[in-house]
Amino acid sequence: MSGIAIILTRDDAQALRAALTIASAAAALGQRARIYLHEAAVAMLCRPVFHTADEEYRARGLPDLAGVLEIALSMDVAIIACQTGLALGDHDAAALDPRVETGGLVGLMASLGADRLIAL
Protein backbone atom coordinates (compact mmCIF):
# COMPACT_ATOMS: atom_id res chain seq x y z
CA MET A 1 0.00 0.00 0.00
CA SER A 2 1.32 3.42 -0.90
CA GLY A 3 1.73 6.15 1.66
CA ILE A 4 1.71 9.91 1.63
CA ALA A 5 4.37 12.61 1.85
CA ILE A 6 3.34 16.21 2.44
CA ILE A 7 5.68 19.14 1.89
CA LEU A 8 4.81 22.35 3.74
CA THR A 9 6.35 25.31 1.92
CA ARG A 10 5.47 28.21 4.23
CA ASP A 11 5.05 29.23 7.86
CA ASP A 12 1.26 28.74 7.98
CA ALA A 13 -0.45 27.19 11.00
CA GLN A 14 -3.63 26.33 9.06
CA ALA A 15 -1.58 24.46 6.43
CA LEU A 16 0.23 22.61 9.25
CA ARG A 17 -3.13 21.62 10.77
CA ALA A 18 -4.33 20.36 7.38
CA ALA A 19 -1.12 18.39 6.80
CA LEU A 20 -1.26 16.82 10.27
CA THR A 21 -4.90 15.85 9.75
CA ILE A 22 -4.29 14.36 6.30
CA ALA A 23 -1.22 12.46 7.48
CA SER A 24 -3.01 11.15 10.58
CA ALA A 25 -5.88 9.89 8.42
CA ALA A 26 -3.40 8.04 6.21
CA ALA A 27 -1.64 6.58 9.27
CA ALA A 28 -5.00 5.44 10.66
CA LEU A 29 -5.44 3.46 7.44
CA GLY A 30 -2.07 1.78 7.95
CA GLN A 31 -0.23 3.90 5.40
CA ARG A 32 3.19 5.47 5.82
CA ALA A 33 2.75 9.21 6.42
CA ARG A 34 5.41 11.92 6.40
CA ILE A 35 5.33 15.70 6.68
CA TYR A 36 8.39 17.62 5.52
CA LEU A 37 8.57 21.24 6.71
CA HIS A 38 10.57 23.03 4.02
CA GLU A 39 12.70 26.12 4.74
CA ALA A 40 10.45 28.82 6.34
CA ALA A 41 7.87 26.22 7.40
CA VAL A 42 10.36 24.67 9.84
CA ALA A 43 9.98 27.73 12.09
CA MET A 44 6.61 26.32 13.22
CA LEU A 45 8.48 23.54 15.02
CA CYS A 46 10.95 25.92 16.64
CA ARG A 47 8.49 27.86 18.78
CA PRO A 48 5.41 26.88 20.77
CA VAL A 49 2.91 25.30 18.37
CA PHE A 50 -0.04 27.67 18.16
CA HIS A 51 -2.83 28.72 15.82
CA THR A 52 -5.03 31.78 16.23
CA ALA A 53 -8.11 29.50 15.98
CA ASP A 54 -6.97 27.19 18.83
CA GLU A 55 -9.43 28.63 21.32
CA GLU A 56 -12.32 28.10 18.89
CA TYR A 57 -11.32 24.47 18.31
CA ARG A 58 -11.02 23.82 22.06
CA ALA A 59 -14.42 25.46 22.71
CA ARG A 60 -15.95 22.90 20.36
CA GLY A 61 -14.20 19.98 22.03
CA LEU A 62 -11.61 19.60 19.29
CA PRO A 63 -7.84 19.46 19.74
CA ASP A 64 -5.82 22.62 19.27
CA LEU A 65 -2.85 22.65 16.90
CA ALA A 66 -0.42 21.31 19.53
CA GLY A 67 -2.89 18.51 20.24
CA VAL A 68 -3.19 17.62 16.56
CA LEU A 69 0.62 17.49 16.36
CA GLU A 70 0.74 15.20 19.39
CA ILE A 71 -1.89 12.91 17.86
CA ALA A 72 0.07 12.69 14.61
CA LEU A 73 3.33 11.93 16.41
CA SER A 74 1.60 9.26 18.51
CA MET A 75 0.37 7.65 15.28
CA ASP A 76 3.96 7.46 13.98
CA VAL A 77 3.53 10.20 11.40
CA ALA A 78 7.09 11.20 10.54
CA ILE A 79 7.69 14.93 10.99
CA ILE A 80 10.82 16.05 9.16
CA ALA A 81 12.45 19.45 9.72
CA CYS A 82 14.35 20.84 6.74
CA GLN A 83 18.06 21.12 7.51
CA THR A 84 18.37 24.19 5.29
CA GLY A 85 15.43 25.85 7.05
CA LEU A 86 17.02 25.16 10.42
CA ALA A 87 20.27 26.76 9.25
CA LEU A 88 18.59 29.75 7.57
CA GLY A 89 16.51 30.48 10.66
CA ASP A 90 19.45 29.90 13.00
CA HIS A 91 17.38 27.22 14.78
CA ASP A 92 18.92 24.52 16.97
CA ALA A 93 17.88 21.02 15.88
CA ALA A 94 18.64 19.76 19.38
CA ALA A 95 15.81 21.95 20.71
CA LEU A 96 13.20 20.17 18.57
CA ASP A 97 10.91 17.50 19.97
CA PRO A 98 13.06 14.34 19.91
CA ARG A 99 10.43 12.63 17.75
CA VAL A 100 11.02 15.17 14.97
CA GLU A 101 13.58 14.09 12.39
CA THR A 102 15.87 16.35 10.40
CA GLY A 103 16.47 15.79 6.74
CA GLY A 104 16.64 17.18 3.27
CA LEU A 105 14.37 17.39 0.29
CA VAL A 106 16.58 15.10 -1.79
CA GLY A 107 16.30 12.36 0.84
CA LEU A 108 12.52 12.72 0.94
CA MET A 109 12.18 12.60 -2.83
CA ALA A 110 14.57 9.66 -3.12
CA SER A 111 12.46 7.65 -0.67
CA LEU A 112 9.03 8.37 -2.18
CA GLY A 113 8.64 5.09 -4.03
CA ALA A 114 4.88 4.71 -4.65
CA ASP A 115 3.94 7.30 -2.00
CA ARG A 116 1.70 10.17 -3.07
CA LEU A 117 3.16 13.66 -2.81
CA ILE A 118 1.25 16.77 -1.72
CA ALA A 119 2.69 20.27 -1.41
CA LEU A 120 0.89 22.85 0.72
Residue, then its C-alpha position, 0 to 999 in steps of 0.5 A: m500500500s502506498g503512503i503519503a508525503i506532504i511538503l509544507t512550503r510556508d510558515d502557515a499554521q492552518a496548512l500545518r493543521a491540514a497536513l497533520t490531519i491528512a497524514s493522521a488519516a493516512a496513518a489510521l489506514g495503515q499507510r506510511a505518512r510523512i510531513y516535511l517542513h521546508e525552509a520557512a515552514v520549519a519555524m513552526l516547530c521551533r516555537p510553541v505550536f499555536h494557531t489563532a483558531d486554537e481557542e475556537y477548536r477547544a471550545r468545540g471539544l476539538p484538539d488545538l494545533a499542539g494537540v493535533l501534532e501530538i496525535a500525529l506523532s503518537m500515530d507514527v507520522a514522521i515529521i521532518a524538519c528541513q536542515t536548510g530551514l534550520a540553518l537559515g533560521d538559526h534554529d537549533a535542531a537539538a531543541l526540537d521534539p526528539r520525535v522530529e527528524t531532520g532531513g533534506l528534500v533530496g532524501l525525501m524525494a529519493s524515498l518516495g517510491a509509490d507514495r503520493l506527494i502533496a505540497l501545501 
